[in-house]
Amino acid sequence: QVQLVESGGGLVQPGGSLRLSCSVSRNMFSIYVMRWFRQAPGKERELLASITTRGITIYTDSVRGRFTISRDNAKNTMYLQMNSLKPEDTAVYYCNAIKVGDGSTYWGQGTQVTVSS
């Protein structure tokens, strides 16, 4: 069983920054496509960014230029650097892993990010 654990959420003022981490329990982290999602109250879960096993990144329009997804395969960890945060970025942030080959999908428990003055 693969376990994903997010960390790094919290309260930040508008314009501030946070870095989220997603630690993956399983070795062979390098064979997983990794993604970040978020879900605000009353809204559907939204895909924010993804990073392939080779480090190719894709972002949704709402975060492109402000958020950066990255991964460290040696540490089995993915990151989301979030800059220029806005109140509308307030949500629970989730990491997601998809195993290349069989498509098995795993989720973390989520970490709360609140952007407020």
C-alpha positions in Angstrom: 0.0 0.0 0.0 1.3 3.4 -1.0 0.9 6.2 1.5 1.1 9.9 0.7 1.5 12.5 3.5 1.2 16.2 2.8 2.7 18.9 5.0 3.4 22.6 5.0 0.0 24.1 5.0 -1.1 26.9 7.3 -2.2 30.5 7.5 -0.6 33.1 5.4 -1.3 36.7 4.4 -2.2 37.7 0.9 0.9 38.0 -1.2 2.8 35.5 1.0 4.3 32.2 0.2 4.1 28.6 1.4 5.8 25.4 0.3 3.8 22.2 0.5 5.5 18.8 0.6 4.1 15.4 -0.3 6.1 12.4 1.1 5.5 9.0 -0.6 6.0 5.9 1.5 7.0 3.6 -1.4 10.3 3.2 -3.1 10.2 3.5 -6.8 8.7 7.0 -6.4 10.2 7.7 -9.8 7.6 5.6 -11.6 4.7 7.7 -10.3 3.2 10.7 -12.1 2.6 13.2 -9.3 -0.2 15.8 -9.1 -1.5 18.5 -6.7 -5.2 19.2 -6.3 -7.2 21.5 -4.1 -10.7 21.7 -2.9 -12.4 24.8 -1.5 -15.6 24.6 0.5 -18.6 24.0 -1.7 -16.4 23.5 -4.8 -15.2 20.5 -6.8 -11.7 19.2 -6.4 -9.5 21.1 -8.9 -6.3 19.8 -10.5 -3.5 22.4 -10.1 -0.3 21.0 -11.5 1.3 17.7 -12.5 4.8 16.5 -13.0 5.8 13.4 -14.9 8.5 10.9 -14.1 10.8 12.9 -16.3 10.0 16.2 -14.7 7.7 17.6 -17.3 5.3 20.0 -15.6 1.8 21.2 -16.5 -0.2 23.9 -14.7 -3.8 25.1 -14.7 -4.3 28.7 -15.7 -5.2 29.9 -12.2 -1.8 29.0 -10.7 0.6 29.2 -13.7 3.3 31.7 -12.9 2.7 31.7 -9.2 3.0 28.0 -8.2 5.9 25.7 -9.0 5.7 21.9 -8.8 8.8 19.9 -8.3 10.0 16.4 -7.2 13.0 14.9 -5.6 13.1 11.2 -6.5 15.9 10.5 -4.1 13.8 11.7 -1.2 10.5 10.2 -2.5 9.0 13.7 -2.2 7.1 16.2 -4.3 6.8 19.9 -3.6 4.5 22.8 -4.4 6.0 26.2 -4.0 3.2 28.8 -3.8 3.9 32.4 -4.2 1.8 35.6 -4.5 -1.0 33.8 -2.6 -4.5 35.1 -2.9 -7.6 34.6 -0.6 -9.1 32.5 -3.4 -6.3 30.0 -3.0 -7.7 29.1 0.4 -8.5 25.3 0.2 -7.5 21.9 1.3 -4.5 20.8 -0.8 -4.1 17.2 -1.8 -1.3 15.3 -3.5 -2.0 12.4 -5.8 0.2 9.7 -7.3 -0.5 7.6 -10.4 1.6 4.6 -11.1 2.9 4.4 -14.6 1.9 1.2 -16.2 -1.2 0.1 -14.3 -2.7 3.5 -13.4 -3.1 2.8 -9.7 -4.0 6.0 -8.0 -3.3 7.2 -4.5 -4.3 10.2 -2.4 -2.9 12.0 0.6 -5.1 13.2 3.5 -4.9 16.8 2.6 -3.4 19.9 4.2 -5.3 23.2 4.8 -4.0 26.4 3.3 -5.7 29.6 4.4 -4.9 33.0 2.8 -6.2 35.8 4.9 -5.2 39.1 6.5 
